Amino acid sequence: MKKLGFLAFLFFFLLAFPGQGQAASGATHIKLDGREIKLTKDSQVQEISGSVLVPLRVIVEELGYNVNWDSKTKKISIEQGGNTLDLTLNKKTAHVNGAKIIMPAAPLLKGNITYVPLRFVSEQTGLKVLWDNKLKTAFLTSPDSESGSDTGSNSGTTAGNVSGNSTPVPAPGGSSDTGTSSGSAGNGASGTTGGQSQLASINGISFSDNRLIVAIDGTTITKVSKLTGPDRIVVDLTNTKFSDSFLSGQPLNSAGQGLLPVTGFPDVKQVRYSLFSSNPSTVRLVLDLNYSKGYQLLNAGDGLVIVDLNQDSSGPATSPGGNGKKLVVIDAGHGGQKDPGAISITGKYEKTFTLAVVLKVQELLKKEPDIDFVLTRSDDTYPTLSDRVKIANDLNADLFVSVHGNSAVATATGSETYYTRPDSIELANVMHKYLVEATGLPDRKVRQKSLQVTRETKMPAVLLEVGYLSNKNDEALMYDDAFQERVAEGIVAGIKEYLGLQ
Ligand SMILES: [Zn+2]
């Protein structure tokens, strides 16, 4: 079981939680790196209030760790290979090698079985955890490299995230835009009108650099209207639907609408989207504006529909980067309910860290006259890894930078920069120099690894593991505003040096 041992044990221990009520009839499963772990009838995986729970005893039997249970103090101490984990029944505080960790719920004892919520552990240990509700199976994947890098390089799993509370899509403000659309109609782009057989599908919706960007497979017909009272721009995409992967990452609410909050761009309040009509299948996007604003529609049939508020339709149409400026794509790792990323030593999400840094990068890039930029996400949503790659490739970007936080054993600390293809080495070296300088953390070097976003993009591409969320010191810094700002400045400085824009 390689080095996985103790981590796996921690994981299993913490995975558990008392269940009132067994999981519904039917067997549940745990697969560790593809290998099924036997569960007895009364030690099934349980789902309670959205959390996935696994009994400790099974795991103890499976892995054979040294466990001390003090029934007086209700303390559970687990040791393996010099690592210790201390838990107390009914208390949310645990210690891993002396470092305090707060769990979302306290361990509980039921019969002889100790249970702890999964979410806390999931990536505390470096294990990837996915719960497939259909198969009633918890899939555990051990880290695939010594670095403990958490960046999955595949997006093919159908397993959903196990973490508990769901964040409902906020209800859209304002009335639905079913009214008559007066005002200037946008230019319809090319596209055949034949039947519904070949619907285009939307893979991603994002708003960055004052542009609405819709990533689409297939050909769509666009109609844009500018409406008043309140001011808004309505974009209808005919012959178009939402892709399944989009809907699983950015689900619509019960009214069939989704919402993309917009911050940092004074023209726009928010973006709403819905399936406006099923015959013909039409997706409607509404940009709720703070005041009347011109726009430029771009639908060149290249996989992106762009509504650009930086210029109105009287000006020449330019796509991002098509104006002599360099175009960079900045990717905040993970996102949405589907993929919170690693969970930090104090229970914070990696996705929150990555977004915070990227939004700071955005603010800095806005001031750069020679750089255009696109964010793969600007809020808590989950574009798939393929979507992120597609955005960069469709835009023919000059470079791609993905921001992540690492997770492994508690002692691991420092900054790493990953690349995959040889044409990215120079970018990796430049970015790493600025990253290490900005973080002040140990230099864990530039490393080559096959990661989807650095492998399948067609331009120089790097993935920054800024620091270790599993390390007390790194983690405290990583959620510090001033530290994030320094990292953002380092990223922009690296981009500028690489592009020769200093
Ligand atoms: Zn990550």
Residues whose N, C-alpha, C, O or C-beta is under 5 A from the ligand:
A	BS01	ZN	D150 T151 G333 G341 H404 G405
